[in-house]
C-alpha cells in the first residue's frame, strides 16, 4: 500500500484528504506541522508528500529545503496543495520548485479531491516497477 505523507495545518481538510486517499487505497499519514512531518518521514518513508506551503510556525519553502537536505528523501515526489496562488511561483520560483522536486501544484480554491487523487495516482504509478 503506497504511503502518502500529508502536511496540512487545517485538521478538517486533513481529515477530508486522508479519507479520500485511504478510500483510494493509500496509507495517509497526517501532520499539522513541519517538525511532525520530519518525524513521520523518518519513522516511515513516504512514497509521496502532499503539503500546504502555509504552515503554522514554519515557512513551507524552508521546510522543503530542510526535507531535501536529507539524502534519503531527495527523490520523494512532492505535491503542493496550497492556498498560495500559482502566480507566486512564476519566473525564478518556478525553477526553485523544479529544483525542490515539486511534481504537482494544486491551488486549493480551484482543486478538488478527484484532481488530487489523479495527481497522486500518476506519481505512484510512475514510481512503481512494471
SULRAJO-V291099 format. One record per residue. N is the residue number from 1. RES is the residue in one letter. PHI is phi as a letter, one per 30 degrees, with the letter a starting at -180 (* if undefined). Layout:
n=N res=RES phi=PHI
n=N res=RES phi=PHI
This chain:
n=1 res=X phi=*
n=2 res=X phi=d
n=3 res=X phi=c
n=4 res=X phi=c
n=5 res=X phi=c
n=6 res=X phi=c
n=7 res=X phi=c
n=8 res=X phi=b
n=9 res=X phi=d
n=10 res=X phi=d
n=11 res=X phi=d
n=12 res=X phi=d
n=13 res=X phi=d
n=14 res=X phi=e
n=15 res=X phi=d
n=16 res=X phi=d
n=17 res=X phi=d
n=18 res=X phi=d
n=19 res=X phi=d
n=20 res=X phi=d
n=21 res=X phi=d
n=22 res=X phi=d
n=23 res=X phi=d
n=24 res=X phi=d
n=25 res=X phi=j
n=26 res=X phi=c
n=27 res=X phi=c
n=28 res=X phi=c
n=29 res=X phi=c
n=30 res=X phi=c
n=31 res=X phi=b
n=32 res=X phi=c
n=33 res=X phi=b
n=34 res=X phi=d
n=35 res=X phi=d
n=36 res=X phi=d
n=37 res=X phi=d
n=38 res=X phi=d
n=39 res=X phi=d
n=40 res=X phi=d
n=41 res=X phi=d
n=42 res=X phi=d
n=43 res=X phi=d
n=44 res=X phi=b
n=45 res=X phi=d
n=46 res=X phi=d
n=47 res=X phi=d
n=48 res=X phi=b
n=49 res=X phi=c
n=50 res=X phi=c
n=51 res=X phi=b
n=52 res=X phi=d
n=53 res=X phi=d
n=54 res=X phi=d
n=55 res=X phi=c
n=56 res=X phi=d
n=57 res=X phi=i
n=58 res=X phi=a
n=59 res=X phi=d
n=60 res=X phi=d
n=61 res=X phi=d
n=62 res=X phi=d
n=63 res=X phi=d
n=64 res=X phi=e
n=65 res=X phi=d
n=66 res=X phi=d
n=67 res=X phi=e
n=68 res=X phi=d
n=69 res=X phi=d
n=70 res=X phi=d
n=71 res=X phi=e
n=72 res=X phi=d
n=73 res=X phi=c
n=74 res=X phi=d
n=75 res=X phi=c
n=76 res=X phi=d
n=77 res=X phi=d
n=78 res=X phi=b
n=79 res=X phi=c
n=80 res=X phi=c
n=81 res=X phi=b
n=82 res=X phi=b
n=83 res=X phi=d
n=84 res=X phi=d
n=85 res=X phi=d
n=86 res=X phi=e
n=87 res=X phi=d
n=88 res=X phi=d
n=89 res=X phi=c
n=90 res=X phi=d
n=91 res=X phi=i
n=92 res=X phi=d
n=93 res=X phi=d
n=94 res=X phi=d
n=95 res=X phi=d
n=96 res=X phi=d
n=97 res=X phi=d
n=98 res=X phi=d
n=99 res=X phi=d
n=100 res=X phi=d
n=101 res=X phi=i
n=102 res=X phi=d
n=103 res=X phi=c
n=104 res=X phi=a
n=105 res=X phi=b
n=106 res=X phi=c
n=107 res=X phi=d
n=108 res=X phi=e
n=109 res=X phi=d
n=110 res=X phi=c
n=111 res=X phi=c
n=112 res=X phi=b
n=113 res=X phi=d
n=114 res=X phi=d
n=115 res=X phi=d
n=116 res=X phi=e
n=117 res=X phi=d
n=118 res=X phi=d
n=119 res=X phi=d
n=120 res=X phi=d
n=121 res=X phi=e
n=122 res=X phi=d
n=123 res=X phi=d
n=124 res=X phi=d
n=125 res=X phi=d
n=126 res=X phi=d
n=127 res=X phi=c
n=128 res=X phi=d
n=129 res=X phi=d
n=130 res=X phi=d
